[in-house]
Amino acid sequence: MTRYREPNGVEPEKTEDDIQREQLGPRGVPGAPDPARMTPQREKKTPKHVDPGHTA
């Protein structure tokens, strides 16, 4: 089996995780919804407006 490799610096359209989630579902159950959701504490810690940084 020949595997196609992306050139350096180019991200593939789908990661291996994305492909597995399509085939097996988010928790290994095909067709099941993803039960993961952000906890209230994590939501509080996540910044609303992200400063992209500054150039040198």
Residue pairs with C-beta under 8 A, 6 or more apart in sequence:
6 12
23 30
24 30
25 31
25 32
26 32
26 33
26 34
26 35
26 36
27 34
27 35
38 46
